Structure formats: structure tokens, C-alpha cells
Amino acid sequence: MLHANAPADAADLSRLRWRARRGMLENDLILQRYFAQREMPLSSEEVAALGALLALDDNTLLDLFMRKTPLPEELDTPQIRGLLDTLQRL
């Protein structure tokens, strides 16, 4: 069993990077900057948080990035809020 803060494996990160490729250029730019600025591997907790955000449709995701809509209640966790804050500052 993996610890929540254990680094994600290369296959998980590769899948996540692929899922981060969006149909909307604005989302692509934000997500590409996030991956480019990461100096250390993502933890499995960060992978789960990013995966939850990437499950959203492009318009909802962009609205969250631009602070137009609040985070849906089911996604309002400290991990996802922290990640969203980081993404919004890019």
C-alpha cells in the first residue's frame, strides 16, 4: 500500500500528462506551465487531486482556473483547493 505522500510512479505521471492535454488552449497552457515548473515528482496525493480536476469538462475547468465559479462541493478538499490555488497563480 502506498503512502499518500509517496511519489507517483512514471506510468501514473505519463497517464496524467496525457490526460492534461485538453481541447481548450487556455487550459493546455496552464497545465503545461504547471508540469514545466514542477521540480520534484508529484506525490500520489497530488496525482489524485489533479486527476479529479482533469475529470471536469474543459469549460468548468477554465472557469475554476479563472475564478469564475467556486469549486464544486464534492471536490472541495484541502488537496484539491491547494492544487487549484497553485494552478490559478500560473
Backbone bond lengths (Angstrom), bond angles and torsions (degrees), N, CA, C in turn:
res aa  C-N    CA-C-N  psi(-1)  N-CA   C-N-CA  omega(-1)  CA-C   N-CA-C  phi
1 M - - - 1.454 - - 1.520 109.01 -
2 L 1.321 117.12 131.48 1.454 121.90 -178.87 1.511 111.38 -81.23
3 H 1.308 115.53 142.90 1.455 121.28 172.38 1.525 107.50 -73.03
4 A 1.327 117.69 146.88 1.464 121.90 -176.31 1.520 112.49 -57.94
5 N 1.327 118.12 -31.70 1.453 120.30 -178.53 1.520 112.92 -98.04
6 A 1.327 117.64 7.71 1.462 121.00 178.44 1.528 109.04 -67.28
7 P 1.325 117.46 145.03 1.467 119.31 178.30 1.525 110.96 -62.21
8 A 1.313 115.29 142.06 1.460 120.11 176.52 1.521 108.72 -72.77
9 D 1.325 116.37 151.91 1.464 118.14 179.96 1.530 110.63 -78.81
10 A 1.316 116.04 166.81 1.463 122.33 -175.11 1.526 112.04 -60.13
11 A 1.324 117.47 -37.09 1.466 120.57 -179.75 1.528 110.81 -65.95
12 D 1.339 117.18 -42.17 1.469 120.62 177.43 1.524 110.63 -61.61
13 L 1.323 116.54 -43.84 1.463 120.57 -179.57 1.523 111.36 -65.65
14 S 1.309 117.01 -38.76 1.458 120.95 178.40 1.528 110.71 -63.61
15 R 1.334 116.41 -44.15 1.471 120.53 177.77 1.526 110.99 -63.16
16 L 1.320 116.16 -40.43 1.459 120.40 -179.56 1.528 111.03 -65.40
17 R 1.318 117.16 -43.37 1.473 120.39 177.34 1.531 110.48 -61.00
18 W 1.321 117.04 -38.72 1.462 120.04 178.73 1.527 110.13 -66.06
19 R 1.318 117.24 -43.85 1.473 121.07 178.83 1.521 111.64 -65.11
20 A 1.324 117.34 -24.97 1.464 121.18 -179.11 1.523 112.08 -75.09
21 R 1.308 117.29 -11.80 1.464 120.32 175.96 1.519 107.19 -74.85
22 R 1.314 116.16 114.17 1.454 121.06 -172.45 1.522 111.17 -109.37
23 G 1.321 115.70 170.79 1.454 121.36 177.06 1.513 112.45 -87.26
24 M 1.310 117.43 -3.17 1.460 122.21 -178.06 1.532 108.38 -117.11
25 L 1.318 116.59 122.62 1.459 122.13 -175.00 1.526 112.40 -56.18
26 E 1.325 117.44 -41.27 1.464 120.57 -178.12 1.529 110.95 -59.07
27 N 1.326 116.79 -44.79 1.466 120.76 177.89 1.521 110.71 -64.70
28 D 1.328 116.54 -42.04 1.468 120.56 178.24 1.522 111.14 -56.73
29 L 1.318 116.58 -45.96 1.466 120.40 -177.45 1.525 111.67 -62.99
30 I 1.314 116.90 -43.82 1.469 120.76 179.79 1.522 110.39 -63.94
31 L 1.309 116.82 -47.51 1.467 120.74 -177.42 1.528 111.87 -68.27
32 Q 1.334 117.17 -37.77 1.470 119.74 176.84 1.525 110.82 -63.82
33 R 1.335 117.08 -40.89 1.468 120.63 177.26 1.521 110.94 -62.18
34 Y 1.320 116.46 -40.13 1.460 120.52 179.35 1.527 110.46 -59.27
35 F 1.321 116.56 -50.39 1.468 119.68 -179.51 1.527 111.52 -65.69
36 A 1.324 117.50 -37.05 1.467 120.83 -179.17 1.527 111.76 -67.13
37 Q 1.329 117.53 -31.94 1.465 120.88 -176.58 1.519 113.48 -89.28
38 R 1.303 117.76 -8.75 1.467 120.71 179.27 1.517 109.45 -73.02
39 E 1.316 117.15 121.61 1.457 120.92 179.87 1.523 112.16 -93.65
40 M 1.317 117.66 -26.29 1.456 120.05 -179.83 1.522 109.20 -118.45
41 P 1.313 117.20 159.89 1.467 119.61 -179.78 1.532 111.58 -61.66
42 L 1.300 115.31 151.13 1.460 120.73 175.77 1.517 109.58 -71.88
43 S 1.312 115.74 142.24 1.464 119.62 174.04 1.524 108.21 -78.28
44 S 1.302 116.66 164.17 1.463 119.69 177.96 1.529 110.54 -63.06
45 E 1.332 117.14 -29.66 1.465 121.69 176.41 1.536 110.47 -66.60
46 E 1.333 116.98 -42.19 1.464 120.85 178.06 1.528 110.93 -67.55
47 V 1.317 116.93 -37.58 1.463 121.05 177.09 1.527 109.67 -61.35
48 A 1.316 117.50 -43.29 1.468 121.23 179.34 1.528 110.90 -64.21
49 A 1.332 117.19 -42.08 1.465 120.91 179.70 1.526 110.55 -64.55
50 L 1.316 116.87 -45.81 1.461 120.25 179.42 1.524 110.51 -66.12
51 G 1.316 117.33 -38.45 1.460 120.79 177.09 1.523 112.14 -60.49
52 A 1.328 116.67 -38.60 1.469 120.40 178.43 1.526 110.77 -65.03
53 L 1.328 116.99 -40.94 1.467 119.73 178.08 1.526 111.14 -68.05
54 L 1.323 116.94 -38.92 1.461 120.47 -178.48 1.523 112.31 -70.45
55 A 1.315 117.99 -14.69 1.465 121.09 176.49 1.530 111.47 -74.99
56 L 1.327 116.53 -14.01 1.463 120.87 179.19 1.523 110.18 -77.38
57 D 1.335 116.10 156.51 1.461 118.76 176.57 1.533 109.54 -72.84
58 D 1.319 116.46 162.38 1.465 121.77 -173.88 1.524 113.42 -58.36
59 N 1.325 117.63 -43.43 1.463 119.82 -177.67 1.524 111.87 -65.82
60 T 1.313 117.25 -42.38 1.465 121.01 178.12 1.518 110.27 -63.95
61 L 1.321 116.46 -42.90 1.460 120.84 179.63 1.526 110.76 -61.85
62 L 1.320 117.57 -44.86 1.467 120.33 178.69 1.524 110.77 -63.49
63 D 1.326 117.72 -41.42 1.466 120.48 177.55 1.526 111.07 -59.92
64 L 1.319 117.66 -37.93 1.468 120.77 176.50 1.525 110.56 -67.32
65 F 1.327 117.04 -44.99 1.462 120.51 178.97 1.531 111.24 -59.70
66 M 1.339 116.70 -37.51 1.464 121.40 -176.77 1.536 112.66 -89.89
67 R 1.328 116.18 3.94 1.470 122.90 179.23 1.537 112.98 62.54
68 K 1.325 116.41 30.95 1.463 120.87 178.54 1.518 112.05 -84.66
69 T 1.325 116.66 -27.06 1.459 121.27 179.40 1.527 109.00 -132.71
70 P 1.329 116.43 151.53 1.470 118.77 177.02 1.525 110.53 -76.42
71 L 1.298 114.59 160.82 1.462 121.69 176.78 1.527 108.29 -64.58
72 P 1.338 118.75 129.83 1.468 119.98 177.61 1.531 110.72 -56.73
73 E 1.303 116.00 144.33 1.469 121.90 -175.64 1.525 113.00 -53.51
74 E 1.334 116.66 -39.71 1.467 119.37 -178.03 1.534 112.79 -69.35
75 L 1.328 117.26 -16.05 1.467 121.27 177.89 1.524 112.57 -105.32
76 D 1.306 116.88 0.51 1.466 121.02 -174.81 1.529 110.98 -80.97
77 T 1.326 114.74 79.57 1.463 121.81 176.68 1.526 108.02 -120.57
78 P 1.316 118.43 158.90 1.472 119.66 179.14 1.536 112.92 -57.37
79 Q 1.325 117.48 -38.56 1.462 120.52 -179.04 1.525 111.44 -65.73
80 I 1.320 116.38 -45.72 1.467 119.91 -178.38 1.519 110.00 -71.06
81 R 1.335 118.17 -40.23 1.470 120.25 176.88 1.526 111.13 -59.61
82 G 1.334 116.53 -43.27 1.463 120.35 179.62 1.521 112.07 -63.68
83 L 1.323 116.43 -43.38 1.459 120.71 178.59 1.523 110.53 -64.82
84 L 1.326 116.88 -44.39 1.459 120.74 179.68 1.524 110.46 -61.57
85 D 1.320 117.40 -40.70 1.464 120.73 177.06 1.529 110.53 -59.97
86 T 1.314 117.07 -43.56 1.469 121.35 177.55 1.524 110.60 -61.49
87 L 1.319 117.05 -46.25 1.461 121.22 -179.41 1.528 111.49 -64.97
88 Q 1.325 117.69 -36.28 1.460 121.05 -179.85 1.524 111.89 -68.24
89 R 1.321 117.44 -26.05 1.463 120.81 -179.97 1.529 112.96 -82.96
90 L 1.327 117.58 -7.72 1.470 120.01 -179.14 1.484 109.67 -77.54
